Amino acid sequence: MVVDKERVNKKNAFIRKQISDIRSLIDEKPYEEIINDQWIIKGLKYSLQTSVEALIDIAYHLSAKHDKHAPADARDALQLLTNKNVLRNDEYENYSAMVGFRNRVVYG
């Protein structure tokens, strides 16, 4: 199976745009204003959540292409990519923590 580079690039571009927007917000507004505005916090959570979901989509896609079957869950996909040396162990740990954050945001 072939990796859909266009799909991966679109997801990656989405993640980069979210990061850019978050950095712009942080640069433009004082910390106190950000932390005390529930709508800004909700927007930041949503941007982070959807970015992690894009990361998960990439991980599922790449792991399915490398292993020829769908992983059990997001961390399984990340672990498979680590086992195949697509990700380093430190990247696995960071991305796994991001998945945990996303799960807490989505499921409370």
Residue pairs with C-beta under 8 A, 6 or more apart in sequence:
1 64
1 65
1 68
2 65
3 61
3 62
3 65
4 61
7 61
8 58
8 61
8 62
11 54
11 55
11 57
11 58
12 54
12 58
14 50
14 51
14 54
15 51
15 54
15 55
18 47
18 48
18 50
18 51
19 51
21 47
22 44
22 47
22 48
25 34
25 40
25 44
26 34
29 40
33 40
34 40
34 41
34 44
35 41
45 105
48 101
48 102
48 105
49 102
49 105
49 106
52 98
52 99
52 101
52 102
53 102
55 95
55 98
55 99
56 74
56 77
56 99
56 102
59 71
59 74
59 77
59 78
59 81
59 95
60 70
60 71
60 74
60 77
62 77
62 81
62 86
63 71
63 76
63 77
63 78
63 80
63 81
64 70
64 71
66 80
66 81
66 84
66 86
67 80
67 84
71 77
71 80
74 99
75 96
75 99
78 87
78 92
78 95
78 96
78 99
79 92
81 87
81 92
82 88
82 89
82 91
82 92
87 95
